[in-house]
Amino acid sequence: MISRIDLRGDALPEGPALRDLLPRADFDVQAALEKVRPICEDVHHRGDAALIDAAERFDGVRLDQVRVPAAALTRALEELDPAVRAALEESVRRARTVHRAQRRSTHTAQVVPGGTVTEKWVPVERVGLYAPGGRSVYPSSVIMNVVPAQEAGVASIALASPAQADFGGLPHPTILAACALLGVDEVYAAGGATAVAMFAYGTESCAPANMVTGPGNIWVAAAKRYFTGKIGIDAEAGPTEIAVLADDTADPVHVAADLISQAEHDPLAAAVLVTDSVALADAVDKELEPQVAATRHVDDRIVPALTGRQSAIVLVDGIDEGLRVVDAYGAEHLEIQTADAAAVADRVRNAGAIFIGPWAPVSLGDYAAGSNHVLPTGGCACHSSGLSVQSFLRGIHIVDYTREALADVAHHVVTLAEAEDLPAHGAAIKARFDWKVPQGT
């Protein structure tokens, strides 16, 4: 069901050559960009009318209005299955515990007597959050976006999720219930690129946002790229992916189940096992078939994902070589199922999130570990982080120097200004000392 890549012996190269050997989904954001451009500009020019037409075209429902009425949010929470509500509440509680600890405080550094630089952290004023609503419904993504924004102190939070024909043009009721549970009352029935455009440009019913975050399909990723520079974005999220680094101590039942759990997201989802144990590889391969047969979404998601070019079992000589592979891959989710898993995990450099041992599967992180599941994909974990409180904060430096402190360093500033052929920079210093630059010590 799943292909193999043998990187044992001399087959394990260095650097980019290794990355090129590893499985990855085809995900051409640049090509999608040309298709979303007219959609985004339609929202720019026609506002809510463009959003309503897009919902009819892409979601099969004609909306009366884009903004979700407050009564619909209240009703969704009232009618929510009590067990689901309890699970959401616990997920929120754990997420708040983790994200509250990420808050950053103002810090002042005394550079010299009379000279300080203070860094204060200020939240963005308004954010637009996106919760997907295509193949599945993701109230967990509502939590993962809203909680860090709230803990950062963002004053204005709006959320968009696609209109659903089965629910009268409203987003899925569980999405609405999660919003109500979190106190988010500004919710829009808008999906894909149109939702990003709505937040970027603003419409009659939705004020423009400073930033847009949240996972989505290739059209959401392309729209984020289109608006980069106009608004802040978290990342151009690609298809979800899991990598498992395992040795012969791993349970093949667990490993197979975890690979399948990510494969059920999308036919482009990536499931990668990196192991030095052929016996484990064989056992996992054997275990996949009955587990896949026993679940849902088999033909439309799981089988295409597991058999696609983005998924594979990668054989290596040992855990050291396995670490090289997973660092080159830079997985969104990385499970370590080895002997002394914590020590192995400590050596990992590139991953969106790391899950240690047999009792911390990715599914836990998706819902209730307290960690955030909005994570870098497509190898971007080598330079980017997952969504956090810091994603919604801006660091501002405040420089405060006395006359004496400036005088002490003035000659250095003038020297550097002249070295860069920017004499006016130096003149701005000289003007404060009757055009005479005091010599510092």
Disulfide bonds with the S-S distance in Angstrom:
none
